[in-house]
């Protein structure tokens, strides 16, 4: 398990879930299970490129917080690969299918 702090937000990445804590006076803890993760994107500004850092954007099907954004991460490529592999493994273990929302109202 990896725990990192980003300003007023901390993140723990485990093989089954990602847990985030945010806030200073009122701390809100949120858990996103790996099988809910749909996409992980890396972004890099010019200043981040100089310092070899990246911003990681995680998109999930979680209702409470569908987009997680973590700035200035070292080794973001390795973390991204770990999250994607763990999400795929967890989906296979739970037998969930990745269904796309195509805007059809039933």
SULPEMO-V309167 format. One line per field, one symbol per residue. ss: DSSP state (A for helix, B for strand, O for the rest). burial: # if it has 9 or more other C-alpha atoms within 8 Angstrom, else .. Layout:
BEGIN
ss: ???
burial: ???
END
This chain:
BEGIN
ss: OBBBBBOOBBBBBOOOBBBBBBOOOOOBBBBBBAAABBBBBBBOOAAAAAAOOBBBBBBBOOOOOOBBBBBBBOOAAAAAAAAAAAAAAAAAAAOOOOOOOOOOOO
burial: .....#..#####..########........######..#.#.#...##...########.....#.#.#..#..#...#..##.###.##...............
END
